[in-house]
Amino acid sequence: MALHAKTQTALCPGCEAEIRFVDQPMEDQIVICPDCADELMVVSVAPLELDWSYDPEEWDDEDWEEDDEEDYDDEDDYDDYDDYDDDED
């Protein structure tokens, strides 16, 4: 008689897709969400929980500041709207 491992599931923190584990998941195991392709890590096996995978040593405060500046530095984007005349009828 063969023993079958119980299939376990966890939710993707990004898209909430159900991710199935046929084999026993291990802490720090990397998985890819089949729906959104986010790279995830098993952060807990009891209860089974996933979180985004990243190496905190790859990110420092300067990286976060640069990322924020890129996201919110859109002043030049508004210059294009000056070319439109709202009074056209």
TIRO-69702 format. One record per residue (C-alpha): residue number from 1; residue in three letters; x, y, z. Coordinates in nm, 3 decimals, padded with zeros to 5 digits. Last residue first. Example, Ala and Ser with C-alpha at 12.3 -4.5 7.8 and 13.67 -1.06 7.14 Angstrom:
MARLO   num   residuo         X         Y         Z
MARLO     2       ser    01.367   -00.106    00.714
MARLO     1       ala    01.230   -00.450    00.780
//
This chain:
MARLO   num   residuo         X         Y         Z
MARLO    89       asp   -01.629    07.363   -02.999
MARLO    88       glu   -01.260    07.408   -02.909
MARLO    87       asp   -01.232    07.592   -02.578
MARLO    86       asp   -01.032    07.319   -02.403
MARLO    85       asp   -00.723    07.389   -02.612
MARLO    84       tyr   -00.464    07.117   -02.589
MARLO    83       asp   -00.092    07.194   -02.606
MARLO    82       asp   -00.067    07.250   -02.230
MARLO    81       tyr   -00.148    06.882   -02.180
MARLO    80       asp    00.198    06.775   -02.300
MARLO    79       asp    00.364    06.955   -02.009
MARLO    78       tyr    00.187    06.719   -01.768
MARLO    77       asp    00.420    06.427   -01.841
MARLO    76       asp    00.725    06.636   -01.756
MARLO    75       glu    00.614    06.654   -01.391
MARLO    74       asp    00.598    06.275   -01.366
MARLO    73       asp    00.867    06.215   -01.106
MARLO    72       tyr    00.652    06.000   -00.879
MARLO    71       asp    00.742    05.645   -00.977
MARLO    70       glu    01.105    05.717   -01.069
MARLO    69       glu    01.166    05.902   -00.744
MARLO    68       asp    01.019    05.615   -00.542
MARLO    67       asp    01.248    05.361   -00.712
MARLO    66       glu    01.550    05.582   -00.650
MARLO    65       glu    01.458    05.613   -00.282
MARLO    64       trp    01.407    05.236   -00.249
MARLO    63       asp    01.741    05.167   -00.416
MARLO    62       glu    01.915    05.422   -00.191
MARLO    61       asp    01.774    05.255    00.121
MARLO    60       asp    01.924    04.919    00.027
MARLO    59       trp    01.792    04.642   -00.188
MARLO    58       glu    02.004    04.344   -00.301
MARLO    57       glu    02.073    04.250    00.060
MARLO    56       pro    01.698    04.213    00.114
MARLO    55       asp    01.695    03.924   -00.135
MARLO    54       tyr    01.346    03.891   -00.271
MARLO    53       ser    01.067    03.635   -00.267
MARLO    52       trp    00.712    03.755   -00.226
MARLO    51       asp    00.525    03.580    00.054
MARLO    50       leu    00.371    03.236    00.093
MARLO    49       glu    00.204    03.068    00.392
MARLO    48       leu    00.138    02.709    00.490
MARLO    47       pro    00.020    02.709    00.850
MARLO    46       ala    00.237    02.535    00.956
MARLO    45       val    00.479    02.546    00.662
MARLO    44       ser    00.577    02.911    00.694
MARLO    43       val    00.767    03.154    00.472
MARLO    42       val    00.735    02.953    00.150
MARLO    41       met    00.882    03.191   -00.105
MARLO    40       leu    00.720    03.352   -00.405
MARLO    39       glu    00.826    03.463   -00.752
MARLO    38       asp    00.528    03.629   -00.916
MARLO    37       ala    00.420    03.465   -01.244
MARLO    36       cys    00.063    03.605   -01.220
MARLO    35       asp   -00.143    03.286   -01.269
MARLO    34       pro    00.104    02.998   -01.228
MARLO    33       cys    00.260    03.159   -00.920
MARLO    32       ile    00.628    03.068   -00.916
MARLO    31       val    00.771    02.878   -00.620
MARLO    30       ile    01.084    02.921   -00.407
MARLO    29       gln    01.127    02.700   -00.098
MARLO    28       asp    01.239    02.902    00.208
MARLO    27       glu    01.045    02.665    00.441
MARLO    26       met    00.977    02.331    00.274
MARLO    25       pro    00.660    02.222    00.099
MARLO    24       gln    00.562    01.853    00.130
MARLO    23       asp    00.510    01.731   -00.223
MARLO    22       val    00.193    01.791   -00.426
MARLO    21       phe    00.190    02.163   -00.342
MARLO    20       arg   -00.099    02.354   -00.493
MARLO    19       ile   -00.108    02.731   -00.543
MARLO    18       glu   -00.451    02.894   -00.513
MARLO    17       ala   -00.454    03.231   -00.686
MARLO    16       glu   -00.481    03.531   -00.453
MARLO    15       cys   -00.333    03.765   -00.716
MARLO    14       gly   -00.035    03.909   -00.530
MARLO    13       pro   -00.021    03.723   -00.197
MARLO    12       cys   -00.053    03.390   -00.383
MARLO    11       leu   -00.273    03.165   -00.170
MARLO    10       ala   -00.159    02.835   -00.023
MARLO     9       thr   -00.253    02.474   -00.095
MARLO     8       gln   -00.154    02.133    00.036
MARLO     7       thr   -00.197    01.802   -00.140
MARLO     6       lys   -00.191    01.518    00.110
MARLO     5       ala    00.100    01.289    00.057
MARLO     4       his    00.007    00.947   -00.070
MARLO     3       leu    00.132    00.637    00.107
MARLO     2       ala    00.155    00.331   -00.112
MARLO     1       met    00.000    00.000    00.000
//
